[in-house]
Amino acid sequence: MSIFPNPVLGMVTITANAEIEQFQIFDVVGRLVSSQSPKKWDVVFDMGNLPQGVYLVRVLLKDGGVQTGKVVVK
């Protein structure tokens, strides 16, 4: 999985090596900030409305895999 740009000011692109069944974004205390089911290999998501900080991205793939990463909002 790749997340770019990172750090981000607005739009972030998340790409995976398989179809994304669902992606979730959590804040540093583990609260779910956003969840979407795009059914695509890549997602463009607006993080510009989120407060500055570090967020965890969890991607659930159609093939059953799970990938995680971090993104920093400036």
C-alpha positions in Angstrom: 0.0 0.0 0.0 1.2 3.5 -0.7 -0.1 6.8 0.7 0.9 10.0 -1.0 1.6 12.8 -0.5 2.7 12.3 3.0 2.6 14.7 4.9 -0.6 16.0 3.4 -2.4 19.3 3.4 -5.6 18.3 1.5 -6.1 15.4 -0.9 -4.3 12.1 -0.2 -4.2 9.1 -2.6 -4.2 5.6 -1.1 -3.3 2.8 -3.5 -3.2 -1.0 -2.8 -2.0 -4.1 -4.7 -5.6 -5.5 -4.8 -9.1 -4.1 -4.8 -9.9 -2.0 -1.7 -13.0 -3.4 -0.1 -13.0 -0.7 2.7 -10.6 1.8 4.1 -10.7 3.3 7.5 -8.9 6.3 9.0 -8.3 6.5 12.8 -6.9 9.3 14.9 -4.1 8.7 17.4 -6.4 7.7 20.2 -8.1 5.0 18.0 -11.3 6.8 17.1 -12.7 6.1 13.7 -12.6 9.3 11.7 -13.8 8.0 8.3 -14.7 4.8 6.6 -15.6 4.2 3.0 -16.1 1.2 0.7 -14.7 2.3 -2.7 -14.4 -1.1 -4.4 -11.4 0.3 -6.4 -7.6 -0.2 -6.3 -7.0 3.4 -5.4 -8.8 6.1 -3.4 -8.5 9.9 -3.3 -9.6 11.2 0.0 -9.8 14.8 1.3 -8.0 15.1 4.7 -8.0 18.9 4.6 -10.9 19.1 7.1 -9.1 17.0 9.7 -7.0 18.6 12.5 -3.2 18.5 12.2 -1.7 15.2 13.5 -0.9 11.6 12.7 -3.6 9.2 11.5 -3.7 5.5 11.0 -5.0 4.2 7.7 -6.3 0.6 7.5 -7.2 -0.9 4.2 -9.3 -4.1 4.0 -8.8 -5.8 0.6 -11.3 -7.8 -1.4 -9.0 -10.8 -1.2 -9.1 -10.7 2.6 -5.8 -9.0 3.2 -5.3 -6.0 5.6 -2.8 -3.3 5.1 -2.0 -0.4 7.4 -0.1 2.8 7.2 0.3 6.3 8.7 -0.4 9.7 7.2 0.5 13.0 8.7 -1.9 16.0 8.3 -0.1 19.3 8.3 
